[in-house]
Amino acid sequence: PNAPVKVAVSGAAGQIAYALLFRLAQGDVFGPDTPIDLRLLDLPQAQAALQGVVMELDDCAFPLLTSIQTTDDPIIAFDDIDAAFLVGSRPRAKGMERRDLLAANAAIFKTQGAALNAVAKRSVKVLVVGNPANTNAWVAIQSAPDLPPGAITSMIRLDHNRAAAQFARRAGVPVDAVEKLAVWGNHSPTMFADWSHATVEGQSLAGLINDETWYRDTLIPEVARRGTAVLEARGASSAASAANAAINHMRDWVQGSNGRWVSMGVASIGQYDIPEGLVCGVPTTCRDGVYAPVTGLELDAFTRAGLAASVQELIEERDAALAVLAD
Ligand code: NAX
């Protein structure tokens, strides 16, 4: 077997973590030959519930799970880690202004970014899931200047998977037959699911489905509203599908995407009119533990407009977070 990887999960007593941890311990990210040392981070008031999660992890007798440590201190959780899933964040309370929510989360991710900067392995791979995920990742990046560029990413994979499933169903093909799908922008209702480059066995997906009205008026808004639809039906927000997307994102980053496009929230290198440094959903490919944004795509006017609207929202979030960082 390989050397154990040290993996931190924040928000470890929450509902996404409850779906994530068991798959992680099963080997779904690092493979069947890599043991895992888990570091579970949550707030002081969640420590009792967290012990229940630890009991259940113990009771699974996962062969790969070599140790579990719980803490409310990011410095302890992130010490020498190889990977982190930052799931915990401040949820929107009743009557809370969007600006206050951004500020509360900017403060959390400033602290956690600084802790990563101080103690994580320089090769650490960080996935921010907690919302506002893109901007939280942006704050963490600003607070971790000594980590190499590309260490911290945000999750847009749930939107990617949601779009892939709907496209495949409409085209009547297996979901993994859909390739070169891109989801651009913020993980918010402004995200933009782009079929213009997508293919099925080398044929254009748009050509196969051949219904631009369905794409514009049904697919895009349904993917954007999917989180709300799940919440209304289930009485709780997406958890298993969010955990699955987090597993997919980290697995592809660690193990490679075999040439397939996967959407990730990454610091922009200035292409497609996305300001440099802004953390924005883009198509990428992953190889040898490194992600690379897909470059040189021609974007049609509809895609450019959709992406620009989401980028504008990200700029506003970033500027609100910037005020907190300046304090
Ligand atoms: P829960 O409320 O069930 O769990 C959150 C956990 O985080 C709680 O145990 C809480 O105590 C902990 N927490 C809060 N602040 C913390 C901090 N500063 N340090 C460590 N732990 C902290 O939420 P859950 O349903 O698990 O969702 C977690 C986050 O994922 C939310 O922000 C949610 O909005 C976000 N999502 C992001 C998605 C994405 O695609 N990027 C999709 C799913 C999900 O909506």
Boltz pocket constraint, residues with backbone or C-beta under 6 A from the ligand:
constraints:
  - pocket:
      binder: B
      contacts: [[A, 10], [A, 11], [A, 12], [A, 13], [A, 14], [A, 15], [A, 16], [A, 17], [A, 41], [A, 42], [A, 43], [A, 46], [A, 87], [A, 88], [A, 89], [A, 90], [A, 91], [A, 108], [A, 128], [A, 129], [A, 130], [A, 131], [A, 132], [A, 133], [A, 155], [A, 156], [A, 157], [A, 158], [A, 159], [A, 187], [A, 237], [A, 238], [A, 239], [A, 242]]
      max_distance: 6.0
